[in-house]
Amino acid sequence: MTIETVRSAILWCTLINYGIFLVWVFVFTMTHDWMYQFHANGFNFSVEQFDMLHIAGMSIYKIGIILLNLVPYFAVLIVGRKGK
């Protein structure tokens, strides 16, 4: 496996993860009340707690994308350029 293949795979992982993140943000923003009602049936929490859980989850997911996708992508990019 070449370094270009690894770089391409990590880039695709980053794009897919950011796509999932953007869908999550869009759905949360557009269907907030419906999502709250749907989840409130099984769990007993307030709207503020619901919002906090989603925002915390989005934050953790975004940090994961940065640490597990973007940083390795830039590292492979730097290593690939040093080898040339």
Secondary structure as GFF3:
##gff-version 3
##sequence-region A 1 84
A	DSSP	alpha_helix	3	30	.	.	.	ID=ss1
A	DSSP	alpha_helix	32	40	.	.	.	ID=ss2
A	DSSP	alpha_helix	47	65	.	.	.	ID=ss3
A	DSSP	pi_helix	66	70	.	.	.	ID=ss4
A	DSSP	alpha_helix	71	82	.	.	.	ID=ss5
###
